[in-house]
Amino acid sequence: MSSKELQKDLEEVKVLLEKATRKRVRDALTAEKSKIETEIKNKMQQKSQKKAELLDNEKPAAVVAPITTGYTVKISNYGWDQSDKFVKIYITLSGVHQVPTENVQVHFTERSFDLLVKNLNGKSYSMIVNNLLKPISVEGSSKKVKTDTVLILCRKKVENTRWDYLTQVEKECKEKEKPSYDTETDPSEGLMNVLKKIYEDGDDDMKRTINKAWVESREKQAKGDTEF
């Protein structure tokens, strides 16, 4: 659901909250209000994160391009595992062990690394990984070149800690795929179900309160739409 739709749901909940007088109704609406506000906040953070990633990805490319001969292939396939001290990234490149040592370059920061392999079979290869899940030790990190393989060793800044994901972005994407706590992914559906439950379980006074608040909310929303 878009941020715009979430904002509309939030406004509607606020209107209902102003009209509600029964404690159970107010408690349920207050909880739904907090849930929608959290959804909006998360979407804003995700947008900021994506913008930061685009900027980070663009900067190294401007530096790498001029020093290549031919064209540069972006590496997207790799494997990784970990030990108590290191996170290990395996990149398979046929013949990489035959190029001069200085042609395989890796630059580390506390939360990223970028690999550049120059002049391998007439091409250059690059791999940039930003936003590592946890900080690494720049001084303790290194690379090894083996037969057809580059091994990047990122030294964990805090040893004996487990990385469930390689990057923060991967973690957020995976967690986003998981069902929410109440298994409802649409805040509007959650609001409707909350109100429906209260209505079904409530007495006549509660039902009249909900009906009145709902009608007034719809009338106010319709009036607001016509003004624009």
N, C-alpha and C positions, 0 to 999 in steps of 0.2 A: 504494500500500500504506500502511496506517495505521501510526502510530508504534508502536502496541501490537504489531502483527505484526512490525515491524522489530526490536523489542526481543526478541521471542521468537527470531527468527533469530540475533540476536547472542548470546543465551545459549547457543543450541545450538552455535554455532561455537566458543564458549569451552570448552564441554564436550569437543567433538571435539579442540580444540587441546591440552587437558590430557592426553588419551589418546594422541595421536599421538606417535610416536617417530622416524619417518623424516623426514629434512630436507625432501624435496620436499613431503611432505604438510603439514608444519608451515609451510613458506613459503607454500603455496597458501592454507592456512586463515588465516594471518596477514594476507595480502593481502585476503581476503574479509572478515575482521573489520574492517579499516580502511575498506573500502568501505561496509559497513553502518553503521559509526559516523558516517561522513560523511553518509550518507542521513538518519540520525536528527537530526544537527546542522542540516542544511539545512531539515528540516521544522519544527524548533523556531524557526529564524530566520524562516521564512515566516509562522508563526503570530504572532510578535511584530510583524512588519512589518504584517500585516493589522490588528492591534489598534491600532497607531500611526496607521494611515491612517484608521480609523474615528473616532478621537479628533480628528484634524486636520480631517476633513470636517465634524464636528459643530460645531466652534467657530465657523467663519465663518457658518454657517447661523443661529446664534443672534443674530448681529449684523445680518445682512442683512434678516431677516424683518420687524423692526419698522418699517423705513424704506420699505417698499414700499407701493404702493397697488394694490388688487386682489390678484392672486396672482403668484407668481414661477415662471417657466419655467426649468428647468435645461437649460443648453446642453450637448449631448453630441456634436454634429457640428461638426467643424472640420478644417482642413488646416494643415500646417506644412511649412516648409523652412528652410534655413539658408544663411548666408554665412560668411565668415571671422570676422566680428565679431558677428553676430546670429543668434538662433533666432527665426523669424517664425511667428506663429500667426494664421491667417485665420479669422474667424468671420463667417458671412453672416447678416445680420439686415435684412429688408426695411424700408426707411424710417429706418434708424438715423441716417443723415446729416441728418435733419430735426429730431431732438430737440436740445434745448440741450446745449452742450458739457459743462456740469457734470453732466448726467444720465448721462454715460458715465464710470465710475470704474474705475480699475485699481490694485490694491494689490500691490506686489512685496515678496518677501523673497528671501533668497539662494537658496532652493531651492523657491520656489512663487510663484504669482500667483493673484489672483482678480479677476474682472471682474463689474461690476454695471451693467446698463443699466436706468435707471428710466423708467417711464411711456412706454413705446413701444407705441403702439396699445392703450393701456389695460392693458398688462401690464408686468412687470419681468422681466429675463432675467439669470441669473447663471451663471458658469462658474468653478469652482475646480479648479486643477491643483496638487497637492502632489507632493513628492518628485521634482523635476526631476532629470534624469539627472546634471547637473553644476551647480556653483554659477554664479549670474549676478550681475552688478553691479546693485544696486538703483538707484543713482544714474544709471547709464547706460541703464536700461530705460525704455520709454515706450509710448504708444499713438498710433495715428492712426485717424481716422474718415474713411472714404471712402464712395462711393455704395454703400449697402446692405451695407457691410462694416466690421468693426472689425479693425484690424491691431495685434497686440500684438508689440512688439519687445523681446525679452529679450537684453540685452547679455551676451555670453559673458565670464565672468571671465578665462578663459584663451583668448585669440584663436587662430585657426588650428587649433582642435581640432574634430574631427568628432563630432557626436552621431548615433549610430546609432538612438537611440530618444529620445522626448521625456521620458519619466519612467523612474525606476528600476523601478517596478512593471511597466511594459511590457517592459522588458529581461528581467526575471526570468521573466515569463510566456512570452516568446518562447523563451528559452533552455531553459525547462522542456519545451517542445514538441519540442525537438531530441532525437534519440536520444543516449543516453550513449555514452561512448568505446568501450565494448565491445558496443554495440547492444542491451544487455540492460537492460530497465527494471524487472524484478522481481528484487530481491536474492536471493530464495529460488531462483529459476531459475538465477541465476548461481552460487550455492553448489552446487546439484545438478550443474551442468555441470562445475564445477571438480573435484568429487569423482569424477564419472564419468570424466573425462579421466585423472585420476591412476590410477583403478582399472584402466582399460583398458590403460594404458601400463605399469603396474607389474608386478613379479614376484609370485610366490606369497606371499612374506612381506609385501609391501606390501598385497596384497589382504586378507590375514588381519587386518592391523592396522586397515585401514579398516572392515572388517566388524565387528570387535570394538568399535571405538570407536563406530560407528554404533548398534549394538545397545544398548550401555551408555547411550548418550545418550538413546535412545528410552525405555529402561526408567526412567531418572532423570526424564525429562520426564513420563512417565505417572504415576510415583509422586508427583511434585509436584502434578499436576493433581488427583489423588484426595484430597490433603490439604486442598484447599479445597472 
